[in-house]
Amino acid sequence: MDQFVVSARKYRPATFDMVVGQQSITNTLKNAIRNNHLAQSFLFCGPRGVGKTTCARILAKTVNCQNITENIEACNECESCLSFNQSHSFNVHELDAASNNSVEGIRTLVDQVRIPPQVGDYKIYIIDEVHMLSQAAFNAFLKTLEEPPSYAKFILATTEKHKIIPTILSRCQIFDFARITVQDISKQLAFVARQESIEADPNALHIISQKADGAMRDALSIFDQLVSITGTGITYQQVIENLNVLDYDYFFRMTDLILEENATDILLLIEEILQKGFEGAHFITGFGTHLRDLLVSKDPATLQLIETSEDIRKRYREQTEKCPKAFLMQALEINNKADVQYKMSGNKRLVLELALLQMASLEKKKAGPQP
């Protein structure tokens, strides 16, 4: 039986063009290589799973490639590229600062820097989670970072930029990695699903993307988890059941009941949601987002701000036509107050029920005509 390789490793980008959601950074790095304008040290910072270490490895591989393509990508054929692909390149050194955070670890690195590369032009040092270095280790690293040999390049990666001392920051070219958008993650998941011959509902992939909170690695891990549960297909219903996500349908149904001022069915729907194991705070947060998305849907220019699939956007467009803008503003205000009160209340369910019943009692004539 073939050994299973997790998708986050199997589909890890190997070139700049394959990196998802960081085009501005990859373009800048490619231009620096093209113009022979590489800094001596880089700091890649941003949330987890957005491509910091991946970009560091691609940069390390590309600058030592002996036959760089016109598109500034590694050739994958020269001696340097082949040794890198087989993980035994002597020119690329990766250090985990979380487990090598002492002065001794940095001194070993400084001693290695003195040895020039045997193949290729540069020796690359990738230091992951660099914020974990001790104060003494940072100080021991300063001189080398400021005046390294011409063949040495340092790429530091961190999720907590604020923990790095200013003297280190001032010696680095800083790249801030952004969270990857839901749309970009969904496209990549759809690509992986096609490669693995898995039937995946686009709405299901959007839910996975939202759950990943901007981290491509997290999205691929969730994807693998769901495939192991469901087999060769992923449906919307399977995703919301296994990830404990509130279905969009609950928010659309609740909004319709509020507009109808149907207090009985509102209370029954709350009971159904709570019986399924969802916390009231979870619903309040989700419903606030739903009301916000309805408000955003009022204008076609802002409709793109809703991070959902096209099918769900269509439902938002249809429902927002029933909701006066003033009603949505008042409902959002009630929801926000309930969010604050819920955490402090001794009777949390009452806070939730009262908020929704208050929304249902909003007089439409006071809410104003539909825009």
C-alpha positions as a LaTeX table, in Angstrom:
\begin{tabular}{lrrr}
\hline
Residue & $x$ (\AA) & $y$ (\AA) & $z$ (\AA) \\
\hline
Met1 & 0.00 & 0.00 & 0.00 \\
Asp2 & 1.36 & 3.42 & $-0.97$ \\
Gln3 & 2.16 & 5.72 & 1.90 \\
Phe4 & $-0.34$ & 8.56 & 2.24 \\
Val5 & 1.05 & 12.09 & 1.88 \\
Val6 & $-1.05$ & 14.89 & 3.35 \\
Ser7 & $-2.28$ & 17.43 & 0.81 \\
Ala8 & $-0.47$ & 20.31 & 2.54 \\
Arg9 & 2.84 & 18.58 & 1.64 \\
Lys10 & 1.81 & 16.97 & $-1.63$ \\
Tyr11 & 0.55 & 20.25 & $-3.10$ \\
Arg12 & 3.05 & 22.56 & $-1.46$ \\
Pro13 & 4.04 & 25.20 & $-4.07$ \\
Ala14 & 7.38 & 24.52 & $-5.73$ \\
Thr15 & 7.58 & 27.75 & $-7.76$ \\
Phe16 & 6.67 & 31.40 & $-7.19$ \\
Asp17 & 3.76 & 31.14 & $-9.64$ \\
Met18 & 2.22 & 28.30 & $-7.63$ \\
Val19 & 2.07 & 30.32 & $-4.39$ \\
Val20 & $-1.55$ & 31.14 & $-3.54$ \\
Gly21 & $-2.70$ & 34.60 & $-2.50$ \\
Gln22 & 0.70 & 36.36 & $-2.19$ \\
Gln23 & 1.22 & 37.71 & $-5.72$ \\
Ser24 & 2.61 & 41.07 & $-4.62$ \\
Ile25 & 5.33 & 39.40 & $-2.53$ \\
Thr26 & 6.27 & 36.78 & $-5.13$ \\
Asn27 & 6.44 & 39.43 & $-7.86$ \\
Thr28 & 8.73 & 41.58 & $-5.70$ \\
Leu29 & 11.05 & 38.63 & $-5.01$ \\
Lys30 & 11.17 & 37.68 & $-8.68$ \\
Asn31 & 12.01 & 41.26 & $-9.67$ \\
Ala32 & 14.78 & 41.36 & $-7.06$ \\
Ile33 & 16.31 & 38.19 & $-8.54$ \\
Arg34 & 15.88 & 39.47 & $-12.11$ \\
Asn35 & 17.61 & 42.77 & $-11.30$ \\
Asn36 & 20.26 & 41.17 & $-9.07$ \\
His37 & 19.03 & 43.36 & $-6.23$ \\
Leu38 & 18.69 & 40.81 & $-3.41$ \\
Ala39 & 18.82 & 42.03 & 0.15 \\
Gln40 & 21.21 & 40.36 & 2.59 \\
Ser41 & 18.39 & 39.44 & 4.99 \\
Phe42 & 14.63 & 39.06 & 4.72 \\
Leu43 & 11.88 & 38.91 & 7.33 \\
Phe44 & 8.74 & 37.05 & 6.30 \\
Cys45 & 5.95 & 37.71 & 8.80 \\
Gly46 & 2.25 & 36.93 & 8.89 \\
Pro47 & $-0.34$ & 34.43 & 10.17 \\
Arg48 & 0.23 & 30.68 & 10.11 \\
Gly49 & $-0.25$ & 28.72 & 6.92 \\
Val50 & 0.02 & 31.61 & 4.44 \\
Gly51 & 3.26 & 30.60 & 2.70 \\
Lys52 & 6.15 & 32.18 & 4.63 \\
Thr53 & 8.39 & 29.11 & 4.85 \\
Thr54 & 7.27 & 27.96 & 1.40 \\
Cys55 & 8.34 & 31.26 & $-0.17$ \\
Ala56 & 11.62 & 31.12 & 1.75 \\
Arg57 & 12.39 & 27.69 & 0.29 \\
Ile58 & 11.41 & 28.73 & $-3.23$ \\
Leu59 & 13.61 & 31.83 & $-2.94$ \\
Ala60 & 16.53 & 29.75 & $-1.65$ \\
Lys61 & 16.14 & 27.26 & $-4.47$ \\
Thr62 & 15.76 & 29.89 & $-7.20$ \\
Val63 & 18.73 & 32.11 & $-6.34$ \\
Asn64 & 21.09 & 29.11 & $-6.54$ \\
Cys65 & 19.61 & 27.70 & $-9.75$ \\
Gln66 & 22.24 & 27.57 & $-12.49$ \\
Asn67 & 19.69 & 27.91 & $-15.33$ \\
Ile68 & 16.93 & 30.26 & $-14.13$ \\
Thr69 & 14.05 & 30.48 & $-16.61$ \\
Glu70 & 12.90 & 33.69 & $-18.29$ \\
Asn71 & 9.99 & 33.75 & $-15.86$ \\
Ile72 & 12.46 & 33.72 & $-12.93$ \\
Glu73 & 11.73 & 30.20 & $-11.79$ \\
Ala74 & 14.12 & 27.37 & $-10.90$ \\
Cys75 & 14.86 & 24.94 & $-13.76$ \\
Asn76 & 14.58 & 21.76 & $-11.62$ \\
Glu77 & 17.33 & 20.19 & $-13.73$ \\
Cys78 & 20.67 & 21.64 & $-12.61$ \\
Glu79 & 22.82 & 20.13 & $-9.85$ \\
Ser80 & 21.69 & 22.73 & $-7.30$ \\
Cys81 & 17.97 & 22.21 & $-8.00$ \\
Leu82 & 18.25 & 18.42 & $-7.93$ \\
Ser83 & 20.08 & 18.42 & $-4.60$ \\
Phe84 & 17.50 & 20.81 & $-3.17$ \\
Asn85 & 14.59 & 18.64 & $-4.37$ \\
Gln86 & 16.20 & 15.62 & $-2.73$ \\
Ser87 & 16.65 & 17.54 & 0.55 \\
His88 & 20.42 & 17.22 & 0.71 \\
Ser89 & 21.56 & 20.63 & $-0.49$ \\
Phe90 & 24.58 & 21.88 & 1.46 \\
Asn91 & 23.75 & 25.49 & 0.54 \\
Val92 & 20.32 & 25.71 & 2.20 \\
His93 & 20.15 & 25.43 & 5.97 \\
Glu94 & 16.87 & 25.46 & 7.91 \\
Leu95 & 16.86 & 26.21 & 11.61 \\
Asp96 & 13.87 & 25.98 & 13.94 \\
Ala97 & 14.35 & 28.81 & 16.42 \\
Ala98 & 11.78 & 27.27 & 18.78 \\
Ser99 & 14.13 & 24.37 & 19.58 \\
Asn100 & 17.44 & 26.15 & 18.88 \\
Asn101 & 16.92 & 29.43 & 20.69 \\
Ser102 & 20.13 & 29.59 & 22.72 \\
Val103 & 23.37 & 31.47 & 22.11 \\
Glu104 & 25.12 & 28.17 & 21.33 \\
Gly105 & 22.76 & 27.52 & 18.42 \\
Ile106 & 23.47 & 30.94 & 16.93 \\
Arg107 & 27.23 & 30.51 & 17.43 \\
Thr108 & 27.09 & 27.27 & 15.45 \\
Leu109 & 25.24 & 29.09 & 12.68 \\
Val110 & 27.81 & 31.91 & 12.66 \\
Asp111 & 30.63 & 29.36 & 12.33 \\
Gln112 & 28.86 & 27.74 & 9.37 \\
Val113 & 28.44 & 31.10 & 7.63 \\
Arg114 & 32.21 & 31.41 & 7.25 \\
Ile115 & 32.31 & 28.43 & 4.85 \\
Pro116 & 31.55 & 29.53 & 1.25 \\
Pro117 & 29.11 & 27.53 & $-0.95$ \\
Gln118 & 30.49 & 24.60 & $-2.96$ \\
Val119 & 27.76 & 24.68 & $-5.64$ \\
Gly120 & 25.77 & 27.77 & $-6.55$ \\
Asp121 & 26.28 & 31.40 & $-5.61$ \\
Tyr122 & 24.71 & 31.63 & $-2.16$ \\
Lys123 & 24.37 & 29.93 & 1.19 \\
Ile124 & 20.83 & 30.45 & 2.44 \\
Tyr125 & 19.85 & 30.29 & 6.11 \\
Ile126 & 16.11 & 29.95 & 6.82 \\
Ile127 & 15.28 & 30.55 & 10.47 \\
Asp128 & 11.67 & 29.65 & 11.28 \\
Glu129 & 9.78 & 31.09 & 14.27 \\
Val130 & 12.65 & 33.54 & 14.77 \\
His131 & 10.75 & 35.38 & 17.53 \\
Met132 & 11.51 & 32.39 & 19.79 \\
Leu133 & 15.22 & 33.29 & 19.97 \\
Ser134 & 16.34 & 34.46 & 23.39 \\
Gln135 & 17.53 & 38.02 & 23.95 \\
Ala136 & 21.13 & 36.80 & 24.18 \\
Ala137 & 20.77 & 34.83 & 20.95 \\
Phe138 & 19.38 & 37.89 & 19.17 \\
Asn139 & 22.36 & 39.93 & 20.34 \\
Ala140 & 24.81 & 37.23 & 19.21 \\
Phe141 & 23.15 & 37.23 & 15.80 \\
Leu142 & 23.21 & 41.02 & 15.23 \\
Lys143 & 26.73 & 41.44 & 13.87 \\
Thr144 & 26.48 & 38.54 & 11.44 \\
Leu145 & 23.10 & 39.73 & 10.22 \\
Glu146 & 24.39 & 43.26 & 9.64 \\
Glu147 & 27.63 & 42.36 & 7.86 \\
Pro148 & 27.37 & 38.82 & 6.46 \\
Pro149 & 29.69 & 37.48 & 3.75 \\
Ser150 & 28.56 & 38.37 & 0.22 \\
Tyr151 & 27.46 & 34.78 & $-0.41$ \\
Ala152 & 25.24 & 34.51 & 2.70 \\
Lys153 & 21.53 & 35.31 & 2.72 \\
Phe154 & 19.24 & 35.09 & 5.75 \\
Ile155 & 15.49 & 34.51 & 5.57 \\
Leu156 & 13.73 & 34.87 & 8.90 \\
Ala157 & 10.11 & 33.78 & 9.32 \\
Thr158 & 7.75 & 34.59 & 12.19 \\
Thr159 & 4.10 & 34.74 & 13.15 \\
Glu160 & 4.79 & 37.33 & 15.85 \\
Lys161 & 6.68 & 40.25 & 14.36 \\
His162 & 6.09 & 42.43 & 17.45 \\
Lys163 & 8.34 & 40.13 & 19.52 \\
Ile164 & 11.40 & 40.77 & 17.36 \\
Ile165 & 13.73 & 43.47 & 18.65 \\
Pro166 & 14.00 & 46.68 & 16.55 \\
Thr167 & 17.72 & 46.18 & 15.91 \\
Ile168 & 16.91 & 42.96 & 14.04 \\
Leu169 & 13.99 & 44.54 & 12.15 \\
Ser170 & 16.19 & 47.41 & 10.95 \\
Arg171 & 18.60 & 44.95 & 9.34 \\
Cys172 & 15.94 & 43.09 & 7.33 \\
Gln173 & 13.82 & 43.67 & 4.28 \\
Ile174 & 10.34 & 43.04 & 5.69 \\
Phe175 & 7.55 & 41.25 & 3.81 \\
Asp176 & 4.10 & 41.13 & 5.45 \\
Phe177 & 2.13 & 38.10 & 4.26 \\
Ala178 & $-1.63$ & 38.58 & 4.16 \\
Arg179 & $-4.30$ & 36.07 & 5.09 \\
Ile180 & $-5.37$ & 34.17 & 1.99 \\
Thr181 & $-8.86$ & 35.09 & 0.79 \\
Val182 & $-11.74$ & 32.62 & 0.87 \\
Gln183 & $-11.98$ & 32.76 & $-2.94$ \\
Asp184 & $-8.28$ & 31.91 & $-3.41$ \\
Ile185 & $-8.44$ & 29.04 & $-0.93$ \\
Ser186 & $-11.59$ & 27.68 & $-2.60$ \\
Lys187 & $-9.93$ & 27.73 & $-6.03$ \\
Gln188 & $-6.91$ & 25.85 & $-4.69$ \\
Leu189 & $-9.14$ & 23.27 & $-2.93$ \\
Ala190 & $-11.09$ & 22.79 & $-6.18$ \\
Phe191 & $-7.78$ & 22.18 & $-7.98$ \\
Val192 & $-6.69$ & 19.61 & $-5.37$ \\
Ala193 & $-10.09$ & 17.89 & $-5.57$ \\
Arg194 & $-9.76$ & 17.57 & $-9.37$ \\
Gln195 & $-6.23$ & 16.18 & $-9.03$ \\
Glu196 & $-7.42$ & 13.60 & $-6.50$ \\
Ser197 & $-10.59$ & 12.72 & $-8.51$ \\
Ile198 & $-12.84$ & 13.87 & $-5.67$ \\
Glu199 & $-16.31$ & 15.27 & $-6.32$ \\
Ala200 & $-16.56$ & 18.42 & $-4.19$ \\
Asp201 & $-19.53$ & 20.76 & $-3.87$ \\
Pro202 & $-18.36$ & 24.40 & $-4.40$ \\
Asn203 & $-20.46$ & 25.47 & $-1.39$ \\
Ala204 & $-18.71$ & 22.82 & 0.71 \\
Leu205 & $-15.28$ & 24.13 & $-0.35$ \\
His206 & $-16.34$ & 27.67 & 0.61 \\
Ile207 & $-17.28$ & 26.49 & 4.11 \\
Ile208 & $-13.89$ & 24.77 & 4.47 \\
Ser209 & $-12.19$ & 27.96 & 3.27 \\
Gln210 & $-14.03$ & 30.09 & 5.83 \\
Lys211 & $-13.23$ & 27.62 & 8.60 \\
Ala212 & $-9.51$ & 27.82 & 7.70 \\
Asp213 & $-9.44$ & 31.54 & 8.59 \\
Gly214 & $-7.02$ & 32.55 & 5.85 \\
Ala215 & $-4.56$ & 29.64 & 6.28 \\
Met216 & $-4.02$ & 27.43 & 3.23 \\
Arg217 & $-2.40$ & 24.69 & 5.32 \\
Asp218 & $-5.40$ & 24.54 & 7.66 \\
Ala219 & $-7.79$ & 24.35 & 4.70 \\
Leu220 & $-5.91$ & 21.41 & 3.18 \\
Ser221 & $-5.82$ & 19.64 & 6.56 \\
Ile222 & $-9.60$ & 20.03 & 6.93 \\
Phe223 & $-10.01$ & 18.86 & 3.33 \\
Asp224 & $-8.01$ & 15.68 & 4.06 \\
Gln225 & $-10.02$ & 15.07 & 7.22 \\
Leu226 & $-13.32$ & 15.28 & 5.34 \\
Val227 & $-12.11$ & 13.05 & 2.52 \\
Ser228 & $-11.13$ & 10.40 & 5.07 \\
Ile229 & $-14.67$ & 10.57 & 6.48 \\
Thr230 & $-16.73$ & 10.83 & 3.30 \\
Gly231 & $-14.64$ & 8.88 & 0.79 \\
Thr232 & $-14.51$ & 10.18 & $-2.77$ \\
Gly233 & $-16.99$ & 13.03 & $-2.47$ \\
Ile234 & $-17.58$ & 16.07 & $-0.27$ \\
Thr235 & $-21.05$ & 17.58 & $-0.01$ \\
Tyr236 & $-22.23$ & 20.74 & 1.71 \\
Gln237 & $-24.29$ & 18.76 & 4.21 \\
Gln238 & $-21.36$ & 16.54 & 5.17 \\
Val239 & $-19.15$ & 19.58 & 5.77 \\
Ile240 & $-21.55$ & 21.41 & 8.08 \\
Glu241 & $-22.22$ & 18.20 & 10.03 \\
Asn242 & $-18.58$ & 17.19 & 10.50 \\
Leu243 & $-17.21$ & 20.69 & 11.12 \\
Asn244 & $-20.07$ & 21.68 & 13.44 \\
Val245 & $-20.93$ & 24.70 & 11.28 \\
Leu246 & $-24.30$ & 26.42 & 11.39 \\
Asp247 & $-26.01$ & 26.03 & 8.02 \\
Tyr248 & $-26.67$ & 29.25 & 6.10 \\
Asp249 & $-30.25$ & 28.01 & 5.81 \\
Tyr250 & $-30.86$ & 28.67 & 9.51 \\
Phe251 & $-29.97$ & 32.35 & 9.13 \\
Phe252 & $-32.14$ & 32.77 & 6.03 \\
Arg253 & $-35.07$ & 31.03 & 7.75 \\
Met254 & $-34.66$ & 33.11 & 10.91 \\
Thr255 & $-34.62$ & 36.35 & 8.88 \\
Asp256 & $-37.81$ & 35.34 & 7.06 \\
Leu257 & $-39.54$ & 34.55 & 10.38 \\
Ile258 & $-38.44$ & 37.91 & 11.83 \\
Leu259 & $-39.82$ & 39.75 & 8.80 \\
Glu260 & $-43.09$ & 37.83 & 9.21 \\
Glu261 & $-43.12$ & 38.70 & 12.97 \\
Asn262 & $-43.71$ & 35.00 & 13.64 \\
Ala263 & $-42.71$ & 34.79 & 17.31 \\
Thr264 & $-43.83$ & 31.15 & 17.74 \\
Asp265 & $-41.68$ & 29.75 & 14.93 \\
Ile266 & $-38.74$ & 31.96 & 15.98 \\
Leu267 & $-38.73$ & 30.30 & 19.41 \\
Leu268 & $-39.11$ & 26.84 & 17.86 \\
Leu269 & $-36.22$ & 27.47 & 15.47 \\
Ile270 & $-34.02$ & 28.60 & 18.38 \\
Glu271 & $-34.88$ & 25.35 & 20.17 \\
Glu272 & $-33.96$ & 23.34 & 17.05 \\
Ile273 & $-30.58$ & 25.09 & 16.80 \\
Leu274 & $-29.76$ & 24.60 & 20.49 \\
Gln275 & $-30.85$ & 20.95 & 20.37 \\
Lys276 & $-28.30$ & 20.35 & 17.61 \\
Gly277 & $-25.56$ & 21.38 & 20.04 \\
Phe278 & $-24.84$ & 24.92 & 18.85 \\
Glu279 & $-24.10$ & 27.58 & 21.44 \\
Gly280 & $-26.26$ & 30.69 & 21.54 \\
Ala281 & $-23.14$ & 32.85 & 21.24 \\
His282 & $-22.27$ & 30.98 & 18.05 \\
Phe283 & $-25.67$ & 31.82 & 16.58 \\
Ile284 & $-25.54$ & 35.48 & 17.63 \\
Thr285 & $-22.14$ & 35.91 & 15.98 \\
Gly286 & $-23.25$ & 34.14 & 12.81 \\
Phe287 & $-26.55$ & 36.00 & 12.62 \\
Gly288 & $-24.75$ & 39.33 & 13.01 \\
Thr289 & $-22.57$ & 38.40 & 10.03 \\
His290 & $-25.72$ & 37.40 & 8.12 \\
Leu291 & $-27.39$ & 40.76 & 8.77 \\
Arg292 & $-24.19$ & 42.55 & 7.74 \\
Asp293 & $-24.08$ & 40.53 & 4.50 \\
Leu294 & $-27.71$ & 41.43 & 3.78 \\
Leu295 & $-26.81$ & 45.10 & 4.22 \\
Val296 & $-23.79$ & 44.71 & 1.94 \\
Ser297 & $-25.99$ & 43.01 & $-0.67$ \\
Lys298 & $-28.05$ & 46.18 & $-1.06$ \\
Asp299 & $-25.46$ & 47.61 & $-3.43$ \\
Pro300 & $-24.06$ & 45.54 & $-6.33$ \\
Ala301 & $-20.74$ & 47.35 & $-5.88$ \\
Thr302 & $-20.29$ & 45.89 & $-2.37$ \\
Leu303 & $-21.78$ & 42.47 & $-3.11$ \\
Gln304 & $-18.26$ & 41.15 & $-3.79$ \\
Leu305 & $-17.43$ & 41.70 & $-0.10$ \\
Ile306 & $-19.52$ & 38.63 & 0.77 \\
Glu307 & $-17.13$ & 35.67 & 0.92 \\
Thr308 & $-19.52$ & 32.95 & $-0.23$ \\
Ser309 & $-20.25$ & 30.94 & $-3.34$ \\
Glu310 & $-22.38$ & 32.37 & $-6.16$ \\
Asp311 & $-25.41$ & 30.27 & $-5.11$ \\
Ile312 & $-25.42$ & 31.78 & $-1.62$ \\
Arg313 & $-24.88$ & 35.30 & $-3.00$ \\
Lys314 & $-28.00$ & 34.82 & $-5.11$ \\
Arg315 & $-29.98$ & 33.99 & $-1.96$ \\
Tyr316 & $-28.61$ & 37.12 & $-0.29$ \\
Arg317 & $-29.70$ & 39.25 & $-3.24$ \\
Glu318 & $-33.19$ & 37.77 & $-3.08$ \\
Gln319 & $-33.62$ & 38.15 & 0.68 \\
Thr320 & $-32.20$ & 41.67 & 0.92 \\
Glu321 & $-34.99$ & 42.89 & $-1.37$ \\
Lys322 & $-37.44$ & 42.07 & 1.43 \\
Cys323 & $-35.41$ & 43.93 & 4.09 \\
Pro324 & $-35.53$ & 47.74 & 4.39 \\
Lys325 & $-32.11$ & 49.22 & 5.08 \\
Ala326 & $-33.27$ & 50.91 & 8.30 \\
Phe327 & $-34.61$ & 47.56 & 9.55 \\
Leu328 & $-31.22$ & 45.93 & 8.99 \\
Met329 & $-29.44$ & 48.73 & 10.83 \\
Gln330 & $-31.76$ & 48.42 & 13.84 \\
Ala331 & $-31.51$ & 44.61 & 13.82 \\
Leu332 & $-27.71$ & 44.83 & 13.76 \\
Glu333 & $-27.78$ & 47.18 & 16.74 \\
Ile334 & $-29.98$ & 44.77 & 18.71 \\
Asn335 & $-27.73$ & 41.84 & 17.75 \\
Asn336 & $-24.58$ & 43.67 & 18.86 \\
Lys337 & $-26.12$ & 44.51 & 22.24 \\
Ala338 & $-27.16$ & 40.87 & 22.65 \\
Asp339 & $-23.60$ & 39.77 & 21.86 \\
Val340 & $-22.28$ & 41.90 & 24.74 \\
Gln341 & $-25.05$ & 40.95 & 27.19 \\
Tyr342 & $-24.87$ & 37.22 & 26.39 \\
Lys343 & $-21.40$ & 36.83 & 27.92 \\
Met344 & $-22.46$ & 38.42 & 31.23 \\
Ser345 & $-26.00$ & 37.10 & 31.56 \\
Gly346 & $-27.04$ & 34.34 & 33.93 \\
Asn347 & $-29.92$ & 33.42 & 31.61 \\
Lys348 & $-28.20$ & 33.28 & 28.24 \\
Arg349 & $-31.07$ & 31.71 & 26.33 \\
Leu350 & $-33.38$ & 34.54 & 27.36 \\
Val351 & $-30.93$ & 37.09 & 25.96 \\
Leu352 & $-30.95$ & 35.30 & 22.59 \\
Glu353 & $-34.73$ & 34.89 & 22.46 \\
Leu354 & $-35.39$ & 38.47 & 23.56 \\
Ala355 & $-33.05$ & 39.89 & 20.92 \\
Leu356 & $-34.74$ & 37.98 & 18.09 \\
Leu357 & $-38.22$ & 38.84 & 19.33 \\
Gln358 & $-37.20$ & 42.52 & 19.52 \\
Met359 & $-36.10$ & 42.35 & 15.89 \\
Ala360 & $-39.45$ & 40.78 & 14.99 \\
Ser361 & $-41.32$ & 43.59 & 16.73 \\
Leu362 & $-39.56$ & 46.37 & 14.84 \\
Glu363 & $-42.29$ & 48.39 & 13.19 \\
Lys364 & $-41.76$ & 48.37 & 9.47 \\
Lys365 & $-43.28$ & 51.81 & 9.10 \\
Lys366 & $-40.55$ & 53.14 & 11.44 \\
Ala367 & $-37.93$ & 51.17 & 9.56 \\
Gly368 & $-38.74$ & 53.29 & 6.53 \\
Pro369 & $-39.56$ & 52.37 & 2.93 \\
Gln370 & $-37.51$ & 49.84 & 1.05 \\
Pro371 & $-34.67$ & 51.59 & $-0.79$ \\
\hline
\end{tabular}
